[in-house]
Amino acid sequence: MEKPEIMKPGTRFTNGDMELTVLSFAENGGRNLALLIRHDDGMFITVRNLQPYNGAYCWTWGHYFDGLTEALKDYKKRFNDL
């Protein structure tokens, strides 16, 4: 694994066939949490440990949401656990 990097809100990146934008990013003790939006369908994704890997990005897990309200609730809960 490559060293994790800080992702600023508004950062756009491609992961496989997904175009994503970072909406929020938090880091604590080498772990991080990000809230992303997927461009092709507007799906929101909360991910843990977002980091570069072999020219793409990977994450430990992701939770997918159709609506921003649900995604924000999940992000806030997981942010408090971070």
Secondary structure, 3 states (H helix, E strand, C coil): CCCCCCCCCCCEEEECCEEEEEEEEEEECCEEEEEEEECCCCCEEEEECCEEECCEEECCEEEEECCHHHHHHHHHHHHHHC
